[in-house]
């Protein structure tokens, strides 16, 4: 299995794990919407921490995923910690690894800090803040009800339950801050090459799509098929569609095989003129995995919900279509799209 296949397989597994976590959270909300008894409050605290533990595992797995192919992102000790392992020496002096038992708070700090590093961010949790203090208090309650010494240890007061919820919400705010925003809509001009690759990928992955195209749905291979949900501009030329798609998106990625030129170059100029984020990914210089990482970083930095995909036409760079499909699919598998 090559690195790109491993990246996609791991990302797909993490995506499925995340879906399970969100399903569990939904079930939790349905079950404990009214936790009005000591038993219900105790069960609610346990359920919340189960979800938080799952999120920590997902954070650590994502950190390893985003560092794939990068050297020196983490130390050997950090890699072991991300795998929930620690070195172990047996009675015969042989060195191996075993499951590490890490306190919840330290594990949470580790997950956020190392995923942040892998994504080029500085993330440190402040447990002295109101939300952090609430979570720290909730940890003590969780420990008490998990290892009760007396019947009283099992009781969870309304105030303690409220602290647990406050701590959970605080952690959720940090999750939203660290995880790359998912693109909810892909737009392009519908031309052959990069544009068409973006629309076909969006349709295949179930991501909403759209964009502006020239009057008469003009393209070099004839009228743009009606399956693409594009709106015509008043002009039959290409420049107006390029400009409008840049303006109506949160960020633009321009795919080419070689240097920027022609319409792709003008798209970059439009983005600069209107102060819109953009990135150029020359695919002749990077592999699909590296390109997907560049795209995910860009989406994260500009917090793009609507992504404009532009690039060279198919007649000029026939191989571009397949490369763009591969890069967008990898980015989707890692959770960056859709």
N, C-alpha and C positions, 0 to 999 in steps of 0.2 A: 504494500500500500504506500503510495507516495504521500508527500506532506500535505498537499491540497486535499486529497481524499481523506486523510486522517483528520484534518481540520474540519471538513464538512461533516464527517461521521460524528466527531466529538461535539460539534456545534448542534447537530440535530439531536443528539442525546441530551444535551443541556437544555435545548428548547423544549423537549418533551418533559423533562424534569420540571422546568419552570411552569409549564402548563398544569402539571400535577399539583404544584405548590399553590397556584392560583385557584385551582378547583377546591383544594383543601381549605383555603381562606374563605372561599364562597360558602362552603359547607359550615365552616366555623361561624360566619356571620348569620347564617340561617338558624343555626342551633342555639347560639348564645346571644341573640339580639336582646334578650331580656334575662340576664343572669341575676335572678332575684332570690337565690337561696345559697347557703354556704356550699352545698354540693355543686350547684351550677357554676358558682364563681371559681371553685377549685378546678373544675373541669375546664373552664374557660382559660385560666392561667396555663394549665398544661397544654391546651390546644394552641395557644398563642406561641408558647416557647417551641412547640414542635414545628410550627411554621417558620419561626425565626431560625431554628437550627437548620432547617432545609434551605433557607435563604443563604445562610453562611456557607453551606456546602456548595451551593450554586455560585456564590461569589468566588470561592476558591477555585472551583473548576473553570470558571470564566477567566480568571487571572492566568491560569496555565494555558488556556486556549489562546488568549490574546498574545501570549509571549511565544507561541509556536514559531520556530525559525529564527527567533531573536536571541543573540548571545548576550550573556551577562545581565539580563533583565533581573534575574533573581540569583541569590547565592545558593549553593548546594543545600544549605540548611533550610533556606526558605522554600525550596522546591519540595523537600521532605515534609515541611509543615503544611504546605498546600495540599499534599497527598494524605494528610493526617497520619504521618509516619514519624518515627524517631529512631535513631541508631540504638542497637542493642548488642551487648557482648555476652555470650553465654558462658557457662562454666568452663568450657574448653578453649575459651579465648577467641571463638569465631564471631565475626561481626555480621550482623544482619539488621533487619528493621522490624519494628513492631508498631502496632496501633498506638498513636499518641493520645493521651488524655489531657486535653487542653481546656482550661476554664472558659466558660461561655464568653465573658467580657474580653479576655485576651484573644479568643478565636474570632470574635466579631471585629476587633481592631485589626487583626491580621488580614482578614478577608477584604475589608475596605481599603486598607493601606496598599496591599499588593495588587489588587485589581486596579486601583487608581494609578499605581506606578506603571502597570502594563498599558494603561490607556493614556499615559502622559499627564496624569493629574496628581495633585498633592491632596490626600484625604486623611485627616486625622479626626477621630471622634472625640468630642468634648463631653465627658461624663459629668462635668461640673455644671453643665447647662440644665435648665429645668427638665427637659425631656430625657437627658442622659441620667440625671439623678433619679427620675421616675423609673427608668429601666433598671438602674442599679438596685433600687428598692425592690422592684419586681423579681430580680434575680434571687434576692434573699428569700422572698416569699416562695418562689419555685423550689429553692433548695430545702426550705422548711417542710413543704408538703410532700416533697419527694422522699425525704428521710425523717419522718415524724418520730419524735421521742415521746410525745404524749398525745392524747386525743385532741388537745387544744391546738396542736401544731397543724392539724388538718383544716382548721377553720380559716376562711379567707373573708375578710371584711369587705364592705362595699368600697371603702377608701383604698384598700389594697388592690381590689379589682380595677378600680379607676386608674391607679398608678400603672398597672400592667398595660392597660389600653393606651395610656399616654406614652409609655415607653415604646410600645409597638408602633405607634404613629410617628414617634421621633425616628425610629429606625427606618420606617417607610419613607420619610422625607429624604434621608440620606441615600436610600436605594434609588429614588428618583433622580437624585443629583449625580450619582455615579454611573448608572446604566445608560448607555447610548440611547437617545430617543429613537423610537421606531418610525421610519418613514411611513406615512399613511396614504400617500398618493404620489405616483410617478407621472411626470408630464414630459412630453417631447413633441417635436414637430412632425413626426410620422414619416420622415424620409427614410430611404434605404440605409442600411448600415447600423450605426449606433442607435439612432432614433427608434428604428423598427425593433431592434434587439431589446430595448428597454420596454417597449409596449408589449411585446410578446412574452417577456419574462414576467411583467406585472400581471398579465392575464393568467399565465400558467400558475403563478403563486397566489392568486386571489387578492392581489393588491389593486386598489382603485387606480385608474389611470385617466389621462386626459391630455389637454394641451391645445395649442393653436397651430393651425396648418394654413398654407396658402389658399386663396380663393380657388374654388373648383377642385379642392383636395389634390392640388398639383404635386407630383413627385416624378422622379426621373424614370420610374418604371410604369407610369400611368397613374390614374386616379387612386388615391389612398383608399384601401378597402374600408367599407362602412363598419366593420367590426371594431375598428379603433374609434373611440369616443372623442373625436377631435372637433373643435370649432374652427370654422373658416375665418380668416382675416379678410378685410376689404381688398387687400392687395394680392395679386397672383405671384408676387416675388417672395423670396425666402427671408429677407432681412426683417420684415415686420414680425413674422412668426418667431424668429430668434429673439428679438427684443422683447416681445410680450411674454414669452415663456420664461425668460430671465426675470422679468419684473414680477410675475405672478407666482414665483416659487421662493422658497426659503434659501435655496442654494442650488448651484449648477455644477454638475460634473461633466467634463468634456473628455471623451475617449477618442484617442487617435492611435495609430500605429507609430507615426513619426511626429515631427514638430507641428505646432499649430500653424494653420494656414487657411485661406479662404473663409468660408462661412464659420468654421470653428474658431478662427482667430477673431472674427467680428463678434461672435458670441462672448468671447472673453472681454473684448472691448466694451460691449454693452454692460456686462457685469461690473466692470471697473467704473464705468461712467455713472451707473446708478447705485453704486455702493453695495452691491449684492455679493455675498460670498461665492467663490467659485474655485474649482481645482481642476487641473489638467493632469490626466493619467496617460502617459505614452506607453502603450502596452507592448511595444517592441523592446522596451527597456526593463520591464518587470514581469514576473510570472503572475498567474491569476491570484494566488494566495496573497502576495505582497500588495497587489492592486486592491484586493478586497479589504485589506487592513487600512490602506490609505483612505479608501472610501468611507469605512466605518469611522475612522478618526475625524474625517471632514464632517460627516453627518453629526457626530457628537459635538464637535466644536461650534458648528453653526446652528445646532439643535433643529435640524431640518425636518419638518413634517411633510412638506411638499418638495420633492426633489426633481429638478429639471435635468434630464439626461440628453446631452448633445454630442456631436462628433462627426467624423468623416462619413461621407456617403459610401454606399456599397460598391459603386463602380470604381472608386478610387482605391479603396482598401477592402477587398472582398473578405479577408480573414477577420475583419473587425467584428462582424456580427456575432460569430461564435464565441469570441473572446469576451465580449461584453456580457453575453448571456451567462457565461461561466462565472465572471466576477460578481455580477448581481446576484446570482444564485448562491454563491459562497457568502456574500454579505447578508443575505436573507437567512441562511442557515445559522448564522451567528447571532441572529436577533436584531440586526440593524435595520432591516426592511420589513414592512408589513406587519 
